Amino acid sequence: MPNDILIKNVRPMGGSTADVLIRNGLIDQIGPDLAPAQPEAETIDGDGGLLIPGLVDGHMHIDKTFLGLPWVPHQAGPTTFDRIETEKVVRRTMQLSVEEQAAKLIRLAISKGTTHIRTHVDIDPEIGLSNLEALLSVRETFKDAVSIQLVAFPQSGVLRRPGTVELLEEAVKAGADLVGGIDPAGLDQDAAGHLNAIFDIAERHGVGLDVHLHDLGELGVHQIDLIAERTRVHGLKGKVAISHAYCLGMVDDARFGRALALLVENDISIMTTGAAHYPAAPVLRLHEAGIPVFSGSDGVRDAWTPHGNADMLERAMLVALRFNFRTDEGLNLAFHTATRGGADALGLEGYGMEVGCAGDMVLVEGENLQEVVVSRPVRKLVVKAGRIVARDALAFV
Amino acid sequence: MPNDILIKNVRPMGGSTADVLIRNGLIDQIGPDLAPAQPEAETIDGDGGLLIPGLVDGHMHIDKTFLGLPWVPHQAGPTTFDRIETEKVVRRTMQLSVEEQAAKLIRLAISKGTTHIRTHVDIDPEIGLSNLEALLSVRETFKDAVSIQLVAFPQSGVLRRPGTVELLEEAVKAGADLVGGIDPAGLDQDAAGHLNAIFDIAERHGVGLDVHLHDLGELGVHQIDLIAERTRVHGLKGKVAISHAYCLGMVDDARFGRALALLVENDISIMTTGAAHYPAAPVLRLHEAGIPVFSGSDGVRDAWTPHGNADMLERAMLVALRFNFRTDEGLNLAFHTATRGGADALGLEGYGMEVGCAGDMVLVEGENLQEVVVSRPVRKLVVKAGRIVARDALAFV
């Protein structure tokens, strides 16, 4: 167990000033004038800053990043299919170590205050389980600094790449926490078949699912119906997420309402990056209906995009800009997508800034949560399970 | 005249390594192994960094910012009209010094590497010329650190607020560089009348125009026709800009093509902020047609929006994200909107990183221009007309 940490003179969640004692990896006390109980406790002056819970990056691809390498010009054409094929060629040429690259991105995420990650990891007949094995190893290396959920992700499709179904099941047996999917109709040309395959694996192994859905308009929403139906039939309520779901921003109110009812009934979460160039799932309406809405970095400097820096406060800002959130309510919802919304979607236990919650938190300068979204201040201190893992934007691990 | 500045070991525009000598406020030499000609010259080690021209923030509202004040929750409703009215009420209550507030924002912009600003300044029967007078004074204060163009901006409308036409003319006589306008149809309900009034003033005083156009779809594009026609009739070719012009992203190819032909014929510039929540003028197509496309911060932490930080490299990133620019060509175009595109739209002379250009430049770490857009590095040095005005993100003025 780590030593106690006493953070004095901070404002948890932007509320009134208090001291916060972290003990045995949990928030032990919040109150005025706390004293360290252990002689070896570390005492930190929070200097009136804000204490927020560890950020949740709910959608990464940490096996793909080019971070720290010389500039790689983006080469792919505009479609998902182009990007899948181009990535194959580019990565084959580059011969990268997935483990080394992933470690760079994880350190960056930690330095930005991320304490929980859900990452997809490519599984296909060419890659096999090698990316997964690399990430399992990296997860072990960083286990005291960040929690990582791994989604076995059929980036190249499920049915169109024979052998992938078996590999996805192997991946779950080897340690993947969830099964992924991608555009069952648009990429695999067999929505029912694709979904049947991945839901079968999930049910058999008692794991959740997180499905990439870029398919647009009616085609996308139709697949939300199919996903919801299978969530019910396979008894996976509360264990399924849909990532992107641009389509929810493209249909009329009545059609949206029918999809929403299914999402609510099956407690399906929705992930949005707030992508600026595309339609977007209406975050506010989903949130108001009780859907866990969360966000993530998605690709960071990889063959899919040259953009990204794994900063979930910046992500919250991008979500706010995408949805035109200007009021305090809106900015707080943007913050929610990078914190509690992610915790809900990922099924994290003990998440939050109350006594008894996990000792996962970030110290920043700022007046209130809204201002933190707008200004994205330096992470002065990042604590994971009661250990200091980053200070002044530098990760120690 | 300032002393010479010799910046050694830099890569102008991301090209090969050279030294750059700035003398009498201009770029005097670029080459290997330059030596200071003056004993009192300042020699700076560029450490292999990139030297880029001073950033151009082509659309600000520096008379409006709440920067540095306690958090002001956003209160306005969703329409332009709501925001105009709410701002009136909020600012009346707050009793701010426009001069003090503007100085904060200008310093921030300088610290981010901005060397040229075009700002709109509110003119209406209630405010009169007081905001303009404040900005004229601030412009004088900062004249060695940043160049500022002032647009006499009828924020509350022209015809619907009697007396505004006369005030706009007074503003130009008092020192405003351009005349503004705003949604001639949507706000003033008289597109022709509004435009006739502002074009008359512009022609009479030989100044340019920069018109806010939020009106959407066909209504917006119709007004582009009207603006182009008046640009021709009043002999103002090359002196007119349209800000936002969301409508250009909302009409079909044929309609867009007709508007584009008029824009090209009259050399009208288009400003986009890359707003993520709205349709957008198609930057790439406009640029390819030869239109100067530029960008700007727009409001920074004011009654219109809580967002913004006056960082034009971040703005370039937001433009890139909005238009899904991932290739080097796209990222370079995003950079262009914050640099050369702004210089062209603002009619700046001697802009660029070649010998003979103005000594306005920014030193940053980065591999190439594309990477600078993606990573938005700290501005290590900002030089304006041969004077160092900021170092390590801190403005000296």
Interface residues (C-beta under 8 A of the other chain):
Chain A: P70 W71 P73 H74 Q75 A76 P78 G274 A275 A276 H277 Y278 R301 T305 P306 H307 G308 N309 M317 L318 A320 L321 R322 F323 N324 R326 T327 D328 L331 E367 N368 Q370 E371 V374 S375
Chain B: P70 W71 P73 H74 Q75 A76 P78 G274 A275 A276 H277 Y278 R301 T305 P306 H307 G308 N309 M317 L318 A320 L321 R322 F323 N324 R326 T327 D328 L331 E367 N368 Q370 E371 V374 S375
